[in-house]
Amino acid sequence: MARQKLSEYRAKTIISNALNLPYAGWPIDAETLLDDQIKKAVSAGNNFVVKVDEGVKGRYKKGLVKLDVAPADLGATVESLAEQGYRWLIIEPMFGHDQTEERYLSLASSREGLLLQYSSKGGINIEKQAGSIQKVWLNKETDWEDLAAQTGISSQLIKDLVQALKDDYFAFMEINPYVVSDNGLRILDSAVEVDDAATFFVNDWKPVDFRRHNSQKPTDEEKVVEELDANSPASLKLSVLEPDGGIFLLLSGGGASVVVADEIYNQGYGEQLANYGEYSGNPNAEETYIYTKQLLSLLLKSSAPRKILFIGGAVANFTDVAKTFAGVIKAIEEVAGELKTQHVKVFVRRGGPNQETGLAEMEATLAKHDLLGAVHDPETPLTAAVTEALEEYARE
């Protein structure tokens, strides 16, 4: 399974249909822009919001959301965003409201079940309001009417959201913000990630709806790992999710990668997750050294004020922990001073052949450079180790 972001347009279309809510929006492909695409929006009247629709985080703060655009200015606004290198856009009617009315809601699917998170304080500053987010696992004991009272969304609509998540194989659904008024529920922004293995089982979305900004321009680090993977019998994958994220992952094994990423999302830190990927298939020390160098390069480039590195995996059958960790340690040693300057803490949870040697050497290295968060063997559950790392990340 790999998570893929849907376009906001497709996400809103699916969610609105599931809730039987009206939705007005027009997807724009700036590379094949036709006058009738703009004319369809203009015919609706009123002023508009024009947004980049490429899975870019923090769009508003980056100037990629244009508010209260007059119909006569739509064409020029689209062109200005296209000139910045953005192909996919979305135009929607402007909806005036007070920011204090904005709310947050998300649903995440994991091995533990379905997690609903909500807050009465939504919008672009939700990360600063993390303490206001309530978490509820949905099960047979769920008090749906209480959730309705807390979220402002009827119990039936919440159930419809859950059903849409299941029917369309959503791994994660976020509605932020939404507004509830006398006129009903209004979804202002939505983000959805799907399990791409379900491509042949759904009709509501297709791979053409996947969005990843700059997907044609991988980072230098991604290019190195791609070449490394092409020339190795092992599997080495690296995808940058948020260049300025604060949570970096060095993971071994695809299954463990999914578990760790899911846990981070479930605990409300998906927006801060910088990368995704894994190394597996018993790579040698040199390959893990090169791989780790690329990840640490990304970490040091990030402008995030706080950073952690989680090195994790399940219990390997064949991958030699001591051998692969030798490569990881070599890469860490080379930039240990910079990591310390940026107050990076490293958390480790791993098991497999030669784990005692590998874990001991890793712990000694991290302690020597004042980078040690914690080092665990398989007696500590993977999710518990992730939680420990996130608690350090959340510490002011």
C-alpha positions in Angstrom: 0.0 0.0 0.0 1.1 3.6 -0.8 -0.7 6.7 0.2 -1.6 9.1 -2.5 -3.1 12.5 -2.1 -6.2 13.3 -4.1 -6.8 16.7 -5.6 -8.8 18.9 -3.4 -11.4 19.1 -6.2 -11.8 15.4 -6.3 -11.8 15.1 -2.5 -14.5 17.7 -2.1 -16.6 16.2 -4.9 -16.6 12.7 -3.2 -17.3 14.1 0.3 -20.0 16.4 -0.9 -21.7 13.6 -2.8 -21.5 11.3 0.2 -23.1 13.9 2.4 -25.6 15.0 -0.2 -24.3 18.6 -0.1 -24.1 21.0 -3.0 -20.7 21.8 -4.3 -19.5 24.4 -6.7 -15.9 24.3 -7.9 -14.0 24.2 -11.2 -10.7 22.3 -11.7 -8.2 24.2 -13.8 -5.3 22.6 -15.8 -3.1 25.6 -16.5 -1.2 23.7 -19.2 -4.3 23.2 -21.3 -6.2 26.3 -20.1 -9.2 26.9 -22.3 -11.4 30.0 -22.1 -14.5 28.0 -21.4 -12.9 26.7 -18.1 -12.8 30.3 -16.9 -16.2 31.1 -18.4 -17.9 28.3 -16.4 -16.8 29.9 -13.2 -17.6 33.5 -14.3 -21.1 32.5 -15.3 -21.7 31.7 -11.6 -21.2 35.3 -10.7 -19.9 36.6 -7.4 -16.3 36.8 -6.4 -14.0 33.7 -6.1 -11.2 31.9 -4.3 -8.4 30.6 -6.5 -6.1 28.0 -5.0 -3.2 25.8 -6.0 -4.5 22.2 -6.0 -1.3 20.2 -5.9 -1.2 18.8 -2.3 1.0 21.8 -1.2 0.8 22.3 2.6 0.5 25.8 4.0 -0.8 27.3 0.8 -2.4 30.3 2.4 0.9 31.3 4.2 2.8 30.7 0.9 0.5 33.1 -1.1 -1.0 30.2 -3.1 -4.6 31.0 -2.1 -6.1 34.1 -3.7 -9.3 35.4 -2.0 -12.1 37.6 -3.2 -11.0 37.5 -6.8 -13.4 39.4 -9.1 -14.7 37.6 -12.2 -12.8 40.0 -14.5 -9.5 39.1 -12.7 -9.8 35.3 -12.8 -7.8 34.8 -15.9 -4.9 37.0 -14.7 -4.9 35.3 -11.3 -4.7 31.8 -12.9 -1.9 33.0 -15.1 0.1 34.4 -12.2 0.0 31.1 -10.3 0.8 29.2 -13.5 3.8 31.4 -14.0 5.1 30.2 -10.6 5.1 26.6 -11.9 1.7 25.4 -10.7 -0.3 23.4 -13.1 -3.4 22.3 -11.1 -5.7 24.9 -9.6 -9.2 25.1 -8.3 -11.7 28.0 -8.5 -14.6 28.2 -6.0 -17.2 30.9 -5.1 -16.0 33.1 -2.2 -17.8 32.3 1.0 -17.6 35.1 3.6 -17.4 34.1 7.2 -15.7 34.9 10.5 -12.6 32.9 11.2 -13.8 32.2 14.7 -16.5 30.0 13.1 -13.9 27.7 11.5 -13.7 24.1 12.8 -11.6 21.0 12.2 -12.4 17.3 11.7 -10.4 14.3 10.4 -10.8 10.6 10.1 -7.9 8.2 9.9 -7.9 4.4 9.2 -5.3 2.2 10.8 -4.8 -1.3 12.1 -6.2 -0.1 15.4 -9.5 1.1 13.8 -11.0 4.4 12.9 -9.8 7.5 14.7 -12.0 10.7 14.6 -10.3 14.0 15.6 -12.1 17.3 15.9 -11.8 20.8 17.2 -13.9 23.9 17.5 -10.7 25.8 16.4 -10.0 25.1 12.8 -8.2 26.9 10.0 -4.7 27.7 9.0 -3.4 27.8 12.5 -4.7 24.4 13.7 -1.2 23.3 14.4 -0.9 26.0 17.1 -4.2 24.8 18.5 -3.1 21.1 18.8 -4.2 21.0 22.4 -7.8 21.7 21.4 -8.1 18.6 19.2 -10.2 15.8 20.7 -9.6 12.2 19.7 -12.3 9.5 19.6 -11.9 5.9 18.4 -15.0 4.9 16.6 -16.5 1.5 17.7 -19.7 -0.1 19.0 -19.5 2.1 22.1 -19.4 5.4 20.2 -21.8 8.0 21.4 -22.8 9.4 18.0 -25.1 12.1 19.4 -22.4 13.4 21.6 -20.1 13.6 18.6 -22.8 15.5 16.8 -23.1 18.0 19.6 -19.3 18.4 19.8 -18.7 18.8 16.1 -21.8 20.6 15.0 -22.3 17.9 12.3 -25.3 15.6 12.6 -24.7 12.0 13.7 -26.0 10.7 10.3 -23.5 12.9 8.4 -20.6 11.7 10.5 -21.7 8.2 9.8 -21.9 9.1 6.1 -18.3 10.4 6.3 -17.2 7.1 7.8 -18.9 5.2 5.1 -17.3 7.3 2.4 -13.9 6.6 3.9 -14.6 2.9 3.8 -16.2 2.8 0.4 -13.5 4.9 -1.3 -10.5 3.4 0.5 -9.5 6.6 2.2 -6.5 6.2 4.5 -6.9 9.7 5.8 -9.6 12.4 5.4 -9.3 16.0 6.8 -11.9 18.7 6.6 -10.2 21.9 7.7 -11.9 24.3 8.0 -15.6 23.7 7.9 -18.3 26.1 9.0 -21.7 25.2 10.6 -24.4 27.8 10.3 -28.1 28.2 10.0 -27.6 27.3 6.3 -26.0 24.0 7.2 -22.5 22.5 6.8 -20.0 24.3 4.5 -16.7 22.5 3.7 -14.1 25.1 2.9 -11.0 22.9 2.6 -10.4 19.2 2.5 -7.5 16.8 2.1 -7.7 13.1 1.4 -5.1 10.4 1.1 -6.1 7.0 -0.5 -4.7 3.5 -0.6 -3.5 3.4 -4.3 -3.8 -0.4 -4.2 -7.6 0.1 -4.4 -7.4 1.8 -7.8 -9.2 -1.1 -9.5 -12.0 -1.3 -6.9 -13.3 2.3 -6.9 -15.0 4.5 -9.4 -15.0 7.9 -7.6 -11.2 8.5 -8.0 -8.5 7.4 -10.4 -4.7 7.9 -10.6 -5.3 11.0 -12.7 -6.7 12.6 -9.5 -3.4 12.0 -7.5 -1.5 15.2 -6.7 2.1 15.8 -5.6 3.6 19.2 -6.2 6.8 19.2 -8.2 6.4 15.5 -9.0 8.3 16.0 -12.2 11.2 17.7 -10.3 12.4 15.3 -7.6 14.9 16.7 -5.1 18.6 15.9 -5.6 18.3 13.5 -2.6 15.4 11.6 -4.2 17.4 11.3 -7.4 20.3 9.8 -5.6 18.1 7.2 -3.9 16.3 6.4 -7.1 19.6 5.7 -8.8 20.8 3.7 -5.8 17.7 1.6 -5.9 18.0 1.0 -9.6 21.5 -0.5 -9.1 20.9 -2.6 -6.0 19.1 -5.9 -5.4 17.8 -4.2 -2.2 14.8 -1.9 -2.1 15.5 1.8 -1.3 12.7 4.3 -1.6 12.5 8.0 -0.5 9.8 10.5 -1.1 9.7 14.1 0.2 6.3 15.0 1.6 7.1 18.3 3.3 10.5 19.9 2.8 10.1 22.0 5.9 8.6 19.2 8.0 10.0 18.4 11.4 9.5 14.6 11.6 11.9 12.6 9.6 11.8 8.8 9.1 14.5 6.3 8.4 12.5 3.1 8.1 13.3 -0.5 7.3 10.6 -2.6 5.7 7.4 -1.6 3.9 5.1 -3.0 6.6 6.8 -1.1 9.4 6.8 2.1 7.2 3.1 2.0 6.9 2.6 1.4 10.7 4.9 4.3 11.6 3.3 6.7 9.1 -0.2 5.7 10.2 0.7 6.2 13.9 2.0 9.7 13.1 -1.1 10.6 11.3 -3.3 9.1 13.9 -1.7 11.3 16.6 -2.3 14.4 14.6 1.2 15.1 13.2 0.7 14.2 9.6 1.3 17.8 8.5 4.8 17.7 10.0 5.8 14.5 8.4 8.7 15.3 6.2 9.3 12.1 4.2 8.2 8.6 3.6 10.1 5.6 2.3 12.0 2.5 3.4 15.1 0.4 2.9 14.8 -3.3 2.9 16.1 -6.5 1.2 19.4 -6.5 3.2 21.2 -3.5 1.7 24.9 -3.4 2.5 26.5 -0.8 4.8 27.6 1.4 1.9 24.1 1.6 0.5 22.5 2.4 3.9 25.3 5.1 4.3 24.4 6.7 1.0 20.7 6.5 1.7 21.0 8.0 5.2 23.2 10.8 3.9 20.3 11.9 1.6 17.8 11.8 4.4 20.1 13.8 6.7 20.6 16.3 3.9 16.9 16.9 3.7 16.6 17.1 7.5 19.3 19.8 7.8 17.8 21.8 5.0 14.4 21.9 6.6 13.4 25.2 8.2 11.3 23.5 10.9 12.0 25.0 14.4 12.0 21.5 15.9 13.2 18.2 14.4 13.3 14.6 15.3 14.6 11.5 13.4 12.9 8.2 13.9 14.9 5.2 12.9 12.6 2.2 13.0 11.6 -1.2 11.7 10.0 -4.4 12.6 12.0 -7.6 13.4 14.0 -8.4 10.3 14.3 -11.9 9.0 17.4 -11.3 6.8 18.5 -7.7 7.0 21.6 -7.5 9.2 20.9 -4.8 11.8 24.6 -4.3 12.7 25.6 -4.1 9.1 23.0 -1.6 8.1 23.4 0.4 11.2 27.1 0.7 10.5 26.2 2.7 7.4 23.6 4.8 9.3 26.1 5.6 12.0 28.8 6.6 9.5 26.4 9.1 7.9 25.3 10.5 11.3 28.9 10.9 12.5 29.7 13.1 9.5 27.0 15.7 10.4 26.7 15.1 14.1 27.8 18.7 14.9 25.1 20.2 12.7 22.5 17.9 14.1 23.4 18.9 17.6 23.3 22.6 16.7 19.8 22.1 15.4 18.8 20.2 18.6 17.8 17.1 16.7 17.0 14.0 18.8 17.1 10.5 17.4 14.8 7.7 18.4 15.4 4.1 17.4 13.4 0.9 17.5 14.7 -2.1 15.6 15.1 -5.9 15.7 16.7 -8.7 13.7 20.0 -10.5 13.1 22.8 -8.9 15.2 20.4 -6.5 16.8 22.3 -6.4 20.1 25.5 -5.2 18.4 23.7 -2.8 16.1 21.6 -1.2 18.8 24.5 -0.9 21.3 26.7 0.9 18.7 23.8 3.2 17.7 23.1 4.1 21.3 26.7 4.8 22.0 27.1 7.0 18.9 23.9 9.1 19.7 24.9 9.5 23.3 28.4 10.7 22.4 27.0 13.5 20.2 24.2 14.4 22.5 21.6 13.3 19.9 20.1 10.4 21.9 16.4 10.3 22.3 15.9 6.6 23.0 17.0 3.2 21.6 14.7 0.2 21.8 14.7 -3.4 20.9 11.6 -5.3 19.8 10.4 -5.6 23.4 9.1 -2.1 23.0 6.1 -2.0 20.6 6.7 0.0 17.4 3.8 2.3 18.1 5.0 3.0 21.6 8.4 4.0 20.3 6.7 6.4 17.8 4.6 7.9 20.6 7.7 8.5 22.7 9.4 10.3 19.8 6.3 12.5 19.1 6.1 13.5 22.8 9.7 14.8 22.4 8.8 16.6 19.2 5.8 18.2 20.9 7.8 19.4 23.9 8.3 23.2 23.8 
